[in-house]
Amino acid sequence: MRLQAWIGLYRNEKIAPQTIEIDLEIALPAGGAVFRTGRVADTIDYGVVVEHVRALLAKERFGLVESLAERIAESILKEFASPRVKVSIAKLGVLRDAKQVGVSIERSKS
């Protein structure tokens, strides 16, 4: 997904939100009821996840993409009962010689 976020440490990054690209890989909870029922209610609704991430970005500011990735990961693990999540975030066009820069993290419930 591509969303606007207040992210960055440098003065020029703090004057306006930036477009970031977020890629999520969310593991389903054990049991896999959705495979038997075919119902959205038995899985993690990605539309709800996108709105959840959008709300998070609207209310918080982040200095590092690493901090944002960690915040999204912990939120998904908690709010959506996922046992594991991979979050990749890229800032677009912030360096002259790079199309994008970013990080990927994986987190699991402990």
N, C-alpha and C positions, 0 to 999 in steps of 0.2 A: 504494500500500500504506500501511497505517497501522501504525506500529511505535512502541515506546517507545525514547526516547533520553535520555541525559544530555547536555543541551545548555542553554547559557545563561551569561550573565556575571554576573547579579545573584544575590545571596544566596538569595532565595526560589526561584530556578531550580536551585539546587545541592543542594536538600534531597531531591528526588525526581525520577525520570525524568518526561519529558513525552511526550505523544502527538504525533507528527509525521506528516505526510502526505508521501509521496515518490512522485513520478511520474517514470518513466524512459522515454526513447525511445532505444533501442539499435539502431544500424545494424548490419546483417549484414555479415560479411566478404565481400570480392569473390569472385566465382565462383558464388555462389548454389546450391551443391549441393543444399540442401534443396528447391529448386523442382523438381529432377529426381527426387529420391529419396523425398521426403515423410517422411524419418526425423528424429526428434528429435536423433539423434547428429550430424546435419549442420547443426544450427542452434545458436542460443544458447538453452538451456533456461531459461525464466523462473523455474521453480521453484528451480533451482540459484542463479540470480541473487538471488532473494529470501532464500534461506538465507545466501548470501554477505553481503548487506547486513545481515541480522539479526546475524550473527556479528561484523561490524565494529562495529555499534552496541553490542554487549554488551561489547566489550573496550576501547573508546575513549570519551573524553569530549570534547566540543566546546564552545567558547565561542560561536562564531558559526555560523549556518546556512550562511554562505558557505564556511566551512572544511569543514563536513560535506559540502556539495555537491561541493566540489573533491576531497575524499578519495574519495567514491563514484565520481566521474567517472574519476579516475586509476586506481582499482582495476578498474573495468569495462573500461577500455581495455586494461589490462595482462592481467588474468585471463581475459578472454573474447574476446580478439582482435577486438574491435569497432573499426572505423575511426573511429567518431564516436558520441558519446553526449550526450543532453540530460538534465540532472538538475534537477528542480524540487522544492523542499522548502518546506513550510509548517508553522509552529508554530501550533497551534490554540488559540484563546481566551486569548492572552496579553495582548491589549489590550482594554479595555472597549468601544471603539467599532469594533473590527474582528473579524470572524469568524476570520480567519487572516492571518498575515503571513509572507512568505518571499521566496525568490529562485529564479531559473532561470539555469542556465549551460549553455553548449554547449562541448564540448571535442572535439578531433580528434587523432589520432595525427600526430606531426610527422615 
